[in-house]
Structures are given as C-alpha cells and as structure tokens.
Amino acid sequence: MMEVKAVELIQPLVLEKENCPPIHFETGTILKVLMTTPTAYLVTADTEFNFTISFQDEHKVWRKL
C-alpha cells in the first residue's frame, strides 16, 4: 500500500471546538498527512493546526493526492 502524503478537500470543512472560533477550510485546500491511525489521518494545514479526517469521509469530504 502506498503511503499517502497529502489529501485535498473536495467539500468545505468547518472545525468547531468549544470556547474557540470555528476554523474554515475551503474546497481545494491541500492538507499534509502527518500520521495514519487505524480510522483516520492526522493532517495539518499551513496554519500548523493539526486535526484528524476520517477514512469514512474519503470521496465525500476529501480525496488522496
């Protein structure tokens, strides 16, 4: 299996966390894959903000590059 180094958002994504303003990512945003977990990729944007994207959302929210 080839290692995935980056993914592209194919839908806009809004991350919300309690007591924090929402973070918006536009369609076409490229996210660098930092690590693979059993159910998701840990990714980062240029902001150095890390979060996970679920494998279940592939082809719905994001696609491999």
N, C-alpha and C positions, 0 to 999 in steps of 0.2 A: 504494500500500500504506500502510495506517495505521500510524503509529508506536506501538509497544507501550510503555506507561509502567510497567506493573506486571503481575505474574503471581501466581497463587495456587497453593500446593501442594495437590495432591489425594491425595498419599501422604506419609507421614512421610519425612523425609530426614535422614541422618546423614552428616556430612562428617568424614573421618578423614585426618589428616596425621601423618607420622612425628614422634615426640617431642612431640606435642601431644594434649591430651584431645579426644575426639570432641565435635563440636558437633551438637546435635539440633534439628531444626525440625519442628514438629507439622503435621499436616494442617490446612489453613486459613490457614497463615502467608502473609501478603502480602509479596512481595519487590519492591522498586523496581528497575526496569531502568535501568542506568547507561549501557550501551553495547551495540551489536549487533556481533558478529563474524560471519565467514562461516558458522560452525557452531553458535553459542551466543549466549545473552545473558549479559552481565556484570551480576550483580544484587547487591543489598545488603539486609540486614535492619536492624532498628533498632540492632543492635549495631555498625554501621559495618564489619562484616566483609563483604568482597567475595568472590564466587566465581562460577563460570560454571555455567549449566544448558544442557544440550544441546537443540537443536531436536528431536532424535530422541525425547526424553522427553515432548514435548507430548502431552497427553491420557493419558499414563501416570503421570507424576510431577507435572506442573504444567499449568495452563491460563492462557490470556491473560485479562486483565481489560479 
